[in-house]
Amino acid sequence: MVILVPWKPVALVLGLLSALILVSYFGSALMRGKDPFAVSTGDWQPVAHHATSHATGVRNSTLHKAVSAKR
């Protein structure tokens, strides 16, 4: 059995979706005051990741106590 797919509506929906993504990207860049066509200079700073587990917090607090005890 052959399943027939109407390709014209599928292509239309995908085209509208990609247009929506592009418009939202340019709108977001313009709202932030950045040039959406600019090439990245690579001057980014890595984001510091915070540990959220309880065990890591315990280790950090005991390390902090040990360092402050030495002072």
N, C-alpha and C positions, 0 to 999 in steps of 0.2 A: 504494500500500500504506500502510495506517495503522499507525503504531507505537503500541501501547497502553502507557501508563505507569501503574502503580499509584500514585496520588497520595497515598493514606493513609500508606504507609510513608515516602514522600519527605517529607511534612509532619512526620511523627513524628521523623525523623532531624534535620531542620532545627530543629525545636523543641528537641530534646535538645541539639543543638550550641549554639544560642543560650543555653540555660539554663546549659550548662557554661561558656560564656564569661562570663556575668554572675556566676556563683558564683566563678569564678577571679578576676575583677576585685575583687569585694567581699572575698574572702579575702586577696588580695594587699594591698589597702588596709588591712585590719585588722591584718595581720601587720606592716606598716610603722608602725602606730600612727596612721594618718590616718583622718579621717572620710570614708567613701566618698560621702556625700551632700552634703558641703560644696562650695560654689561657689568656684572658684579666685579668689584675690585678685589675681593677676597679679604677685606678688612673686617672680618667677623670675629666675635669673641665667643668662645664656647660657653654654654650655659652650665652653671654649677648644678650638679644633681644632688638632691638631698635624699638621704637614706630615710626610708619610712618604716623600716621594720623595727620591732621592739628590741631585738637582740643587738642590732647595730647601734641603736640609741644608748643601750646599756654600756656597750664597749666605749662609745664616745664619751659618755659621762664619767666613766671610771678613768679614762685616759686624761680627761680634763682635770679630774681631782688629783691625779698623780702629778701632772705638770704644775698645778697650782701649789701642791704640797712642797715641791722642790724649791719654789721661790721664797 
